[in-house]
């Protein structure tokens, strides 16, 4: 695997939890960091889905759309993290119980600077009572990183050529809007 800032063939395999690797021809490689997230596919009363546009790090290095959400903190369940993140990022307050079970899961690697992250995203799906948003609890960093907020119809989402997380959301959205939530999480591919 080639990492940014390294030369092909100079980097040993990355092994989670293995600690720092030795310097090889001037390149120090460390084990990847685990950063799991919980995200909320928030459906509006008029059958749209809320997505946030961000600049995505390597391997994408472009703008893309994803549901509100963020890191699962130590000691938190994914449903607790989803409820907390939804409140912080949108002002919508729901209990972890109301989150139910994840409907989609994806996982893969990404890089920020020289740091490699391994992430599993768990996506929950809930319907909001209103499209009103309160962004006042977002951190300064979240506000800086947020490029755009949009409620998408299923037709608009299916027609876009923009990168959307999870990748299967455009095809899955009509089913979610009808209330037919998968009993087990659907596995979404990690976008290349």
PyMOL commands that set and color helices and strands:
alter all, ss='L'
color gray80, all
select helices_A, chain A and resi 78-90+96-99+140-145+154-159+169-177
alter helices_A, ss='H'
color red, helices_A
select strands_A, chain A and resi 33-34+37-43+48-56+62-66+68-71+104-112+115-127+146-153+163-164+186-187
alter strands_A, ss='S'
color yellow, strands_A
deselect
rebuild
show_as cartoon
